[in-house]
Amino acid sequence: MATSGTPRIDVPNEAPARPSLVLASLIIVAAVANLNLSVANVALPAIGEAFDSSQTSLNLVAVGYSLGLAASVLYLGAIGDRHGRKLLLLLGIALSVPACLLAAYAPSDGVLVMARILGGLSAGMAYPTTLALITALWAGPGRTKAIALWSALGGGISMLGPVIAGALLERFYWGSVFLVTLPLALVALVMALMFVPAHANESVEPVDNLGGVLSVLLIAGLVLAINFAAVPGQGSLVIGLAVVAVVAAVAFFLRQRRAANPLYDLRIAGRRTFWVAACAGIIVYGSLMGSAFISQQYLQNVLEYNPVEAGAAILPLVVMMVLVAPRSAKLVETRGARATLLIGYTFLFLAFAWMLVFWGEDSGYWQIGLAYVFIGIGAGFAGTPASHSLTGSVPVRRAGMASGTADLQRDLGGAIMQSVMGVLLTAGYASAFSDAIADSPESRKVSEQVQSELTKSFASAAEVARQHPPYADQIVEAARRSFLHGDDWAYAVGLAAIGLGALLILFRYPHRDAERELLLRYHAEDAAPAPAPSPAGRPKGPGA
C-alpha cells in the first residue's frame, strides 16, 4: 500500500552485486529451515517407541514445526519489512540452534513438541525472509529463475531430510536427527552475514502489532483444533480452539479493513493472481508434506523398511523436483502461471490416485518409487508459479506479505494437510482395529486397557505384541491392515483437495495474456499516490 505524498516506485535492479553468492546464501539459510521441517517424519516410529506416544502425539511432533512457522510468519514478515530483513534472518538462524538442541535431548514427547514449535518460530524469522530478499533484489526473468532455484533446491533439500535422518537412526538414537542442521546453520550464519545486503526496498510504515497477534491466534487455533479433533474426550478443547480461531479470524479481517497500515493488505490479497496462487500453493505443498508424513510411516510400519531404506525411497521425488523446476520457470515465462500450475496438479492427482490404489501390504519398490516420481514432477512444476505469482502481485516494499504468504502455502498447507491426514489416519486405524478385535473369536480376552493400547497407534500395538508373544503375529498383522485402512482415508482426502485446487485454477486464474495485463495494472496502481482515507478509515480505490 503506498504512503501518502510522493510515491516511491519499487524498482529493484535485475540482480544484486555478486548474485550467485547472495542466492547461494539465501538457499542455504532456507535449507536450515527445510531440513528441520522434514527430519522428524522418518523418526516418528522410533519416537513413538521411546515415549510410548499416541498417534495424536506423533502428529503434533510432525506438525509442531509447521505450526510455529505458519502461526508467526505473517507477523514476522511485516517486522522484517519494517526493521530489517537481514537482521531478522540472522536472528532466526541463531535461534534454530537452541531449538534443535532442546528437541534432540527432549525428556518427553511433550517437550519435543514444544521444541519443534520453537524451531518453527526460528524458521518463521529466517525462511520467508529469504524469498522477500529475492523479491527485493531481483527483477524480471532473473527473479523467476532465482525463485525456481530457491523453490526446487529448498523442496529438494527438505525431502533429503528423511534420507539423512534414516542414516543417523541406523547408528544413533532418535534425537540425533535434530542435530543434523547445526553445522549447516553455522555456515548459513557466516554466509548471510558476509554476502546478504543489509537493506533493500524496506518499508517505512509502522507494523500492525494487533493484526500480528490476531494472525498467530487464528492459525495456531485452527491447526491445533484439527489435530485434537479425533482424540477421544477432547471435544471441549477442540470447540474452544475452534472458537479462538473463528473469533481471531473475524477480528483479524475487521482489523485489516480498518488499519491505516494493515499487516495483510486485503486490497492486494484480493487480486486474482494473488489469492488463487495462494490457495493453489497451500494444496501443492500440503500434498507434498502430507504424503511424506504418511508414507514414511507406511514404509516402516507396513513394508518393514528400515529408516535408511525409508529415507532413501523418497529420493526420486527430490531428483524430479530439482530437474523439473528450471523447466517450470521457462514455462511460466512462455505459457503463464495457469498452464504451469495445471500441469503440476495433473501429476499430483496421478500420484495420490496411485498411492490410494496400488500401495498395499506387499507393494514392490517400483510402485513406491513411481508415486514419488509423480509427486516430484507435480511439485516441481507447480511450486515455482505458486510463489512467483505472489511476488509479482505486490509492490516490493510489501515483499514480506508475499513471502509470508508463500511460506504459509508450505507451512499452513503442510500443517493443515498433515493434521487432516493424520486425524484421518488415526481415526481410520482405530476404527479398523476395533472392528478386528470385535470380529476376533478371542475378543472377550481383550481388556479395555489393552484395546486402548492397540488402537492408540501402530507403535503402541507393536509394543503390546512384544508383551504377548503368542499373539504377536496376529496383532502386528491386524495393525498393518488397520494402518492401510487409515492411510486410504488420508490419501482420499488428499485426492479430493487436489481436484478442488485444479478446478479453482482452471476457472479463476487468468490465462497468460490476461495475467500479464493484470500484473501491469497492479504495478501502475502501486506506483500511484495513495487515495484519501474513507470515513471507515481505509483507503478508497479500485478492487482487484
C-alpha positions as CSV (number, residue, x, y, z in Angstrom):
1,M,0.0,0.0,0.0
2,A,1.5,3.3,-1.0
3,T,2.1,6.0,1.5
4,S,0.6,9.5,1.1
5,G,2.6,12.2,-0.6
6,T,5.2,11.5,-3.3
7,P,5.0,7.8,-4.2
8,R,8.1,5.6,-4.0
9,I,8.2,3.4,-7.0
10,D,9.7,0.0,-6.2
11,V,12.1,-0.9,-9.0
12,P,14.7,-3.5,-7.9
13,N,17.8,-4.0,-10.1
14,E,17.8,-7.0,-12.4
15,A,20.2,-8.7,-9.9
16,P,22.3,-7.6,-6.9
17,A,26.1,-7.5,-6.8
18,R,27.6,-10.9,-6.5
19,P,24.3,-12.5,-7.3
20,S,25.5,-16.2,-7.2
21,L,26.9,-15.7,-3.6
22,V,23.8,-13.9,-2.5
23,L,21.4,-16.5,-3.9
24,A,23.6,-19.4,-2.5
25,S,23.5,-17.7,0.9
26,L,19.7,-17.4,0.9
27,I,19.2,-21.0,-0.4
28,I,21.5,-22.3,2.4
29,V,19.5,-20.3,5.0
30,A,16.3,-21.8,3.6
31,A,18.0,-25.3,3.7
32,V,18.3,-25.0,7.5
33,A,14.6,-24.4,7.8
34,N,13.7,-27.1,5.2
35,L,15.8,-29.8,6.8
36,N,14.5,-29.1,10.3
37,L,11.0,-29.4,8.8
38,S,11.4,-32.8,7.4
39,V,13.8,-34.8,9.6
40,A,11.1,-35.7,12.1
41,N,9.0,-37.8,9.8
42,V,11.3,-40.7,9.4
43,A,12.0,-40.7,13.2
44,L,8.3,-40.9,14.2
45,P,8.2,-44.7,14.7
46,A,11.4,-44.5,16.9
47,I,10.0,-41.5,18.9
48,G,6.7,-43.4,19.4
49,E,8.6,-46.4,20.8
50,A,10.8,-44.2,23.0
51,F,7.9,-42.4,24.7
52,D,5.0,-44.8,24.1
53,S,3.4,-42.0,22.2
54,S,-0.2,-41.9,20.9
55,Q,-0.8,-41.3,17.2
56,T,-2.0,-37.8,18.1
57,S,1.3,-37.0,19.9
58,L,3.2,-38.2,16.9
59,N,1.0,-36.0,14.7
60,L,1.9,-33.0,16.9
61,V,5.6,-33.8,16.7
62,A,5.3,-33.9,12.9
63,V,3.2,-30.7,12.7
64,G,4.7,-28.7,15.5
65,Y,7.5,-27.1,13.4
66,S,5.0,-26.1,10.7
67,L,2.7,-24.8,13.4
68,G,5.3,-22.5,14.9
69,L,6.4,-21.3,11.4
70,A,2.9,-20.8,10.0
71,A,1.5,-19.1,13.0
72,S,4.3,-16.5,13.1
73,V,5.2,-15.9,9.5
74,L,2.8,-13.1,8.6
75,Y,3.7,-11.1,11.7
76,L,7.5,-11.7,11.3
77,G,7.4,-10.9,7.6
78,A,6.0,-7.5,8.4
79,I,8.6,-6.9,11.1
80,G,11.3,-7.8,8.6
81,D,9.9,-5.4,6.0
82,R,10.0,-2.6,8.6
83,H,13.0,-3.2,10.8
84,G,15.4,-5.1,8.5
85,R,15.1,-8.4,6.7
86,K,18.8,-9.3,7.2
87,L,18.6,-8.8,10.9
88,L,15.5,-11.0,11.2
89,L,17.2,-13.6,9.1
90,L,20.3,-13.7,11.3
91,L,18.2,-13.9,14.5
92,G,16.2,-16.8,13.1
93,I,19.3,-18.8,12.2
94,A,20.8,-18.2,15.7
95,L,17.5,-19.2,17.4
96,S,17.4,-22.5,15.5
97,V,20.5,-23.8,17.4
98,P,19.0,-24.0,20.9
99,A,15.7,-25.2,19.4
100,C,17.5,-28.1,17.7
101,L,19.4,-28.9,21.0
102,L,16.2,-28.9,23.0
103,A,14.5,-31.2,20.5
104,A,17.4,-33.6,20.4
105,Y,17.6,-34.0,24.2
106,A,13.8,-33.7,25.0
107,P,12.9,-35.8,28.0
108,S,9.3,-36.4,26.9
109,D,7.2,-36.1,23.7
110,G,5.5,-33.0,25.2
111,V,8.8,-31.2,25.5
112,L,9.7,-32.4,22.0
113,V,6.5,-30.8,20.6
114,M,7.4,-27.5,22.3
115,A,10.9,-27.7,20.9
116,R,9.5,-28.2,17.4
117,I,7.2,-25.2,17.8
118,L,10.2,-23.1,18.9
119,G,12.2,-24.3,15.9
120,G,9.3,-23.3,13.7
121,L,9.3,-19.8,15.2
122,S,13.1,-19.5,14.4
123,A,12.3,-20.6,10.8
124,G,9.5,-18.0,10.7
125,M,12.2,-15.4,11.2
126,A,14.6,-16.8,8.6
127,Y,12.8,-18.7,5.9
128,P,10.2,-16.2,4.5
129,T,12.9,-13.5,4.7
130,T,14.9,-15.4,2.0
131,L,12.0,-15.1,-0.5
132,A,11.4,-11.4,0.5
133,L,15.0,-10.7,-0.3
134,I,14.9,-12.4,-3.6
135,T,11.8,-10.3,-4.5
136,A,13.6,-7.1,-3.4
137,L,16.9,-7.8,-5.0
138,W,16.0,-9.4,-8.4
139,A,13.6,-8.3,-11.2
140,G,12.2,-9.7,-14.4
141,P,13.2,-13.2,-15.7
142,G,16.1,-13.2,-13.3
143,R,13.7,-13.2,-10.4
144,T,11.7,-16.1,-11.9
145,K,14.9,-18.1,-12.3
146,A,16.0,-17.3,-8.7
147,I,12.6,-18.2,-7.3
148,A,12.7,-21.5,-9.3
149,L,16.1,-22.4,-7.8
150,W,15.0,-21.4,-4.4
151,S,11.8,-23.4,-4.6
152,A,13.4,-26.5,-6.2
153,L,16.5,-26.7,-4.1
154,G,14.5,-25.8,-0.9
155,G,12.0,-28.5,-1.6
156,G,14.7,-31.0,-2.7
157,I,16.7,-30.4,0.5
158,S,13.6,-30.7,2.6
159,M,13.0,-34.1,1.0
160,L,16.6,-35.1,1.7
161,G,15.8,-34.8,5.4
162,P,14.4,-38.4,5.6
163,V,17.4,-39.8,3.9
164,I,19.9,-38.2,6.3
165,A,17.7,-38.9,9.3
166,G,17.4,-42.6,8.2
167,A,21.2,-42.9,8.1
168,L,21.5,-41.4,11.5
169,L,18.9,-43.6,13.1
170,E,20.8,-46.7,11.9
171,R,23.6,-45.8,14.3
172,F,22.3,-43.3,16.8
173,Y,19.3,-42.6,18.9
174,W,16.2,-40.7,17.6
175,G,17.4,-37.3,18.9
176,S,20.3,-37.3,16.5
177,V,18.0,-36.3,13.6
178,F,17.5,-32.9,15.2
179,L,21.3,-32.2,15.3
180,V,21.9,-32.6,11.6
181,T,21.3,-28.9,10.7
182,L,23.7,-27.4,13.4
183,P,26.8,-27.4,11.1
184,L,24.7,-26.0,8.2
185,A,23.3,-23.3,10.5
186,L,26.8,-22.1,11.3
187,V,27.7,-22.0,7.5
188,A,24.4,-20.1,6.8
189,L,25.0,-17.6,9.6
190,V,28.5,-16.7,8.2
191,M,27.4,-16.5,4.6
192,A,24.3,-14.4,5.4
193,L,26.5,-12.1,7.4
194,M,29.0,-11.7,4.7
195,F,27.0,-11.6,1.4
196,V,23.4,-10.7,2.0
197,P,22.7,-6.9,1.6
198,A,21.5,-5.2,4.8
199,H,18.7,-3.1,3.3
200,A,16.7,-3.4,0.1
201,N,13.4,-1.6,-0.5
202,E,12.2,-1.9,3.1
203,S,9.0,-0.3,4.3
204,V,8.8,2.8,6.5
205,E,5.3,2.1,7.6
206,P,4.7,1.0,11.2
207,V,3.9,-2.6,12.0
208,D,0.4,-3.6,12.7
209,N,1.1,-5.4,16.0
210,L,-2.5,-6.1,16.9
211,G,-3.0,-7.7,13.5
212,G,0.1,-9.8,14.1
213,V,-1.1,-11.2,17.4
214,L,-4.5,-12.0,15.8
215,S,-2.9,-13.8,12.9
216,V,-0.9,-16.0,15.4
217,L,-4.1,-16.9,17.3
218,L,-6.0,-17.6,14.1
219,I,-3.5,-20.1,12.6
220,A,-2.5,-21.7,15.9
221,G,-6.1,-22.3,16.9
222,L,-7.0,-23.7,13.5
223,V,-4.1,-26.2,13.3
224,L,-4.5,-27.4,17.0
225,A,-8.3,-27.8,16.7
226,I,-7.8,-30.1,13.6
227,N,-5.1,-32.1,15.4
228,F,-7.2,-32.8,18.5
229,A,-10.4,-33.4,16.6
230,A,-10.0,-37.2,16.6
231,V,-8.8,-37.5,20.2
232,P,-11.4,-39.1,22.5
233,G,-12.5,-36.9,25.4
234,Q,-11.1,-33.7,23.9
235,G,-14.3,-32.3,22.5
236,S,-14.4,-29.3,24.8
237,L,-10.8,-28.5,23.9
238,V,-11.5,-28.7,20.2
239,I,-14.5,-26.5,20.4
240,G,-12.5,-24.0,22.5
241,L,-9.7,-23.9,19.9
242,A,-12.2,-23.6,17.1
243,V,-13.9,-20.7,18.8
244,V,-10.5,-19.0,19.3
245,A,-9.7,-19.5,15.6
246,V,-13.1,-18.1,14.4
247,V,-13.1,-15.1,16.7
248,A,-9.4,-14.3,15.8
249,A,-10.3,-14.6,12.0
250,V,-13.2,-12.2,12.3
251,A,-11.2,-9.7,14.4
252,F,-8.2,-10.0,12.0
253,F,-10.4,-9.3,9.0
254,L,-12.0,-6.3,10.6
255,R,-8.6,-5.0,11.8
256,Q,-7.1,-5.3,8.3
257,R,-10.0,-3.4,6.8
258,R,-9.7,-0.5,9.3
259,A,-5.9,-0.3,10.0
260,A,-4.0,2.6,8.3
261,N,-1.1,0.3,7.7
262,P,-2.5,-3.3,7.7
263,L,-0.4,-6.3,8.4
264,Y,-2.1,-8.0,5.5
265,D,-3.3,-5.6,2.8
266,L,-6.7,-7.0,1.8
267,R,-6.7,-4.9,-1.3
268,I,-3.6,-6.7,-2.5
269,A,-4.8,-10.1,-1.2
270,G,-8.0,-9.8,-3.3
271,R,-6.1,-9.7,-6.5
272,R,-6.8,-12.9,-8.5
273,T,-3.2,-13.6,-9.3
274,F,-2.5,-13.4,-5.5
275,W,-5.3,-15.3,-3.8
276,V,-5.8,-18.1,-6.4
277,A,-2.0,-18.7,-6.4
278,A,-2.0,-18.7,-2.6
279,C,-4.8,-21.3,-2.4
280,A,-3.1,-23.4,-5.1
281,G,0.2,-23.3,-3.3
282,I,-1.4,-24.4,0.0
283,I,-2.7,-27.5,-1.7
284,V,0.6,-28.2,-3.5
285,Y,2.8,-28.0,-0.5
286,G,0.2,-29.5,1.8
287,S,0.0,-32.5,-0.5
288,L,3.8,-32.8,-0.7
289,M,4.3,-32.7,3.1
290,G,1.2,-34.8,3.9
291,S,2.3,-37.6,1.6
292,A,5.8,-37.6,3.1
293,F,4.3,-37.7,6.6
294,I,2.0,-40.7,5.9
295,S,4.3,-42.6,3.5
296,Q,7.3,-42.6,5.9
297,Q,5.2,-44.4,8.5
298,Y,3.7,-46.7,5.9
299,L,7.1,-47.8,4.6
300,Q,8.4,-48.6,8.1
301,N,5.3,-49.9,9.7
302,V,3.7,-51.9,6.9
303,L,6.5,-52.7,4.5
304,E,9.1,-53.0,7.3
305,Y,11.7,-50.8,5.6
306,N,14.5,-49.8,8.0
307,P,15.0,-46.0,8.5
308,V,17.7,-45.8,5.8
309,E,15.6,-47.6,3.2
310,A,12.5,-45.5,4.1
311,G,14.5,-42.3,3.7
312,A,16.2,-43.3,0.5
313,A,12.9,-44.4,-1.0
314,I,11.9,-40.7,-1.4
315,L,15.0,-39.8,-3.5
316,P,13.1,-40.0,-6.8
317,L,10.9,-37.1,-5.5
318,V,14.0,-35.0,-4.8
319,V,15.6,-35.7,-8.2
320,M,12.4,-34.9,-10.1
321,M,11.8,-31.6,-8.2
322,V,15.3,-30.3,-9.0
323,L,15.2,-31.4,-12.6
324,V,11.7,-30.0,-13.3
325,A,11.9,-26.7,-11.6
326,P,14.1,-24.9,-14.2
327,R,11.7,-26.1,-16.9
328,S,8.9,-24.8,-14.8
329,A,10.5,-21.3,-14.7
330,K,10.7,-21.3,-18.6
331,L,7.1,-22.5,-18.8
332,V,5.9,-19.7,-16.6
333,E,7.6,-17.1,-18.8
334,T,6.3,-18.6,-22.1
335,R,2.9,-20.1,-21.2
336,G,1.9,-18.4,-18.0
337,A,1.4,-19.5,-14.4
338,R,-2.1,-21.0,-15.1
339,A,-0.9,-23.7,-17.5
340,T,2.2,-24.5,-15.4
341,L,0.1,-24.9,-12.3
342,L,-2.4,-27.2,-14.1
343,I,0.5,-29.4,-15.3
344,G,1.8,-29.8,-11.8
345,Y,-1.7,-30.5,-10.4
346,T,-2.2,-33.3,-13.0
347,F,0.9,-35.1,-11.8
348,L,-0.1,-34.7,-8.1
349,F,-3.5,-36.1,-8.8
350,L,-1.9,-39.1,-10.5
351,A,0.4,-39.6,-7.5
352,F,-2.4,-39.7,-4.9
353,A,-4.6,-41.9,-7.1
354,W,-1.6,-44.3,-7.5
355,M,-1.0,-44.4,-3.7
356,L,-4.6,-45.0,-3.0
357,V,-4.9,-47.9,-5.5
358,F,-1.5,-49.5,-5.6
359,W,0.1,-49.0,-2.2
360,G,-0.7,-52.1,-0.1
361,E,0.7,-54.7,2.2
362,D,3.1,-56.3,-0.4
363,S,3.8,-53.4,-2.7
364,G,7.1,-53.5,-4.6
365,Y,9.5,-50.6,-4.7
366,W,8.6,-49.7,-8.3
367,Q,5.1,-49.0,-7.1
368,I,6.5,-46.8,-4.3
369,G,9.1,-45.0,-6.5
370,L,6.7,-44.2,-9.3
371,A,4.3,-42.4,-6.9
372,Y,7.3,-40.3,-5.6
373,V,8.3,-39.5,-9.2
374,F,4.8,-38.2,-9.9
375,I,4.9,-36.1,-6.7
376,G,8.3,-34.7,-7.6
377,I,7.2,-33.7,-11.1
378,G,4.0,-32.2,-9.8
379,A,5.6,-30.2,-7.0
380,G,8.4,-29.1,-9.3
381,F,6.0,-27.7,-11.9
382,A,3.5,-26.1,-9.5
383,G,5.9,-24.7,-6.8
384,T,7.5,-22.0,-9.0
385,P,4.3,-20.4,-10.4
386,A,2.6,-20.5,-7.0
387,S,5.5,-18.4,-5.4
388,H,6.2,-16.3,-8.5
389,S,2.6,-15.2,-8.8
390,L,2.5,-14.0,-5.2
391,T,5.7,-11.9,-5.5
392,G,4.7,-10.5,-8.9
393,S,1.4,-9.3,-7.5
394,V,2.7,-7.0,-4.7
395,P,4.9,-3.9,-4.5
396,V,8.5,-4.7,-3.5
397,R,8.1,-2.9,-0.1
398,R,5.3,-5.4,0.6
399,A,7.6,-8.3,-0.2
400,G,7.2,-9.6,3.4
401,M,3.5,-10.0,2.8
402,A,4.2,-12.0,-0.4
403,S,7.0,-14.1,1.1
404,G,4.9,-14.7,4.3
405,T,2.0,-15.9,2.1
406,A,4.4,-18.1,0.1
407,D,5.6,-19.6,3.3
408,L,2.1,-20.1,4.5
409,Q,1.5,-22.0,1.4
410,R,4.0,-24.5,2.5
411,D,3.7,-24.4,6.2
412,L,0.0,-23.7,6.7
413,G,-0.7,-26.1,3.9
414,G,1.6,-28.7,5.4
415,A,0.2,-28.2,8.9
416,I,-3.4,-28.5,7.7
417,M,-2.8,-31.4,5.4
418,Q,-0.6,-33.2,7.8
419,S,-3.2,-32.6,10.6
420,V,-6.2,-33.6,8.4
421,M,-4.4,-36.7,7.0
422,G,-3.0,-37.5,10.5
423,V,-6.5,-37.3,12.0
424,L,-8.0,-39.5,9.3
425,L,-5.1,-42.0,9.7
426,T,-5.7,-42.1,13.5
427,A,-9.5,-42.4,13.1
428,G,-9.3,-45.0,10.3
429,Y,-6.6,-47.0,12.1
430,A,-8.6,-47.0,15.4
431,S,-11.9,-47.9,13.6
432,A,-10.4,-50.8,11.7
433,F,-8.5,-52.2,14.7
434,S,-11.6,-52.0,16.9
435,D,-13.5,-53.9,14.2
436,A,-10.7,-56.5,14.0
437,I,-10.9,-57.0,17.8
438,A,-14.7,-57.3,17.7
439,D,-14.5,-59.9,14.9
440,S,-11.9,-62.0,16.7
441,P,-13.1,-65.2,18.4
442,E,-10.9,-64.2,21.3
443,S,-12.3,-60.7,21.7
444,R,-13.5,-61.4,25.2
445,K,-9.9,-61.9,26.4
446,V,-9.0,-58.3,25.3
447,S,-9.4,-55.9,28.2
448,E,-10.3,-52.3,27.8
449,Q,-6.8,-51.2,28.6
450,V,-5.2,-53.5,26.1
451,Q,-7.8,-52.4,23.4
452,S,-6.9,-48.8,24.2
453,E,-3.2,-49.5,23.6
454,L,-3.9,-51.5,20.4
455,T,-6.0,-48.7,18.8
456,K,-3.8,-45.9,20.0
457,S,-1.1,-46.2,17.3
458,F,0.9,-48.7,15.3
459,A,3.9,-48.3,17.7
460,S,1.7,-48.9,20.7
461,A,0.2,-52.1,19.1
462,A,3.8,-53.3,18.3
463,E,4.7,-52.8,22.0
464,V,1.6,-54.9,23.0
465,A,2.7,-57.6,20.5
466,R,6.1,-57.8,22.2
467,Q,4.4,-58.2,25.6
468,H,2.2,-61.1,24.3
469,P,4.4,-63.3,22.2
470,P,1.8,-66.0,21.5
471,Y,-0.4,-63.3,19.8
472,A,2.4,-61.2,18.3
473,D,2.0,-62.1,14.6
474,Q,-1.8,-61.7,14.9
475,I,-1.5,-58.3,16.5
476,V,1.1,-57.0,14.0
477,E,-0.9,-58.2,11.0
478,A,-4.1,-56.6,12.3
479,A,-2.1,-53.3,12.9
480,R,-0.8,-53.4,9.4
481,R,-4.2,-53.8,7.9
482,S,-5.7,-51.1,10.2
483,F,-2.9,-48.7,9.2
484,L,-3.6,-49.3,5.5
485,H,-7.3,-48.6,6.2
486,G,-6.4,-45.3,7.8
487,D,-3.9,-44.2,5.2
488,D,-6.5,-44.9,2.5
489,W,-8.8,-42.3,4.2
490,A,-5.8,-39.9,4.2
491,Y,-5.0,-40.4,0.5
492,A,-8.6,-40.0,-0.5
493,V,-8.9,-36.6,1.2
494,G,-5.6,-35.5,-0.4
495,L,-7.0,-36.6,-3.8
496,A,-10.2,-34.5,-3.2
497,A,-8.1,-31.4,-2.2
498,I,-6.0,-31.6,-5.4
499,G,-9.1,-32.0,-7.5
500,L,-10.7,-28.9,-6.0
501,G,-7.5,-26.9,-6.3
502,A,-7.3,-27.8,-10.0
503,L,-10.9,-26.6,-10.6
504,L,-10.1,-23.3,-8.8
505,I,-7.1,-22.7,-11.1
506,L,-9.0,-23.7,-14.2
507,F,-11.9,-21.4,-13.6
508,R,-10.4,-18.5,-11.6
509,Y,-6.7,-18.0,-12.6
510,P,-6.3,-15.8,-15.7
511,H,-4.7,-17.0,-18.9
512,R,-1.2,-15.8,-19.8
513,D,-2.2,-12.6,-21.7
514,A,-4.8,-11.6,-19.1
515,E,-2.3,-12.4,-16.3
516,R,0.3,-10.0,-17.8
517,E,-2.3,-7.3,-18.3
518,L,-3.4,-7.6,-14.7
519,L,0.1,-7.5,-13.3
520,L,0.9,-4.3,-15.3
521,R,-2.3,-2.8,-13.9
522,Y,-1.4,-3.7,-10.4
523,H,2.1,-2.2,-10.7
524,A,0.6,1.0,-12.0
525,E,-1.8,1.1,-9.0
526,D,1.0,0.5,-6.6
527,A,3.1,3.3,-8.1
528,A,0.2,5.8,-7.9
529,P,-0.3,8.1,-4.9
530,A,-2.5,6.7,-2.1
531,P,-6.1,7.9,-2.2
532,A,-7.6,9.8,0.7
533,P,-8.9,7.7,3.5
534,S,-12.6,7.0,3.6
535,P,-14.8,7.6,6.7
536,A,-14.3,4.0,7.8
537,G,-10.5,4.6,8.0
538,R,-9.4,2.6,5.0
539,P,-8.3,3.8,1.5
540,K,-10.7,4.1,-1.3
541,G,-9.7,2.6,-4.6
542,P,-10.5,0.0,-7.2
543,G,-10.5,-3.6,-6.1
544,A,-8.5,-6.2,-8.0
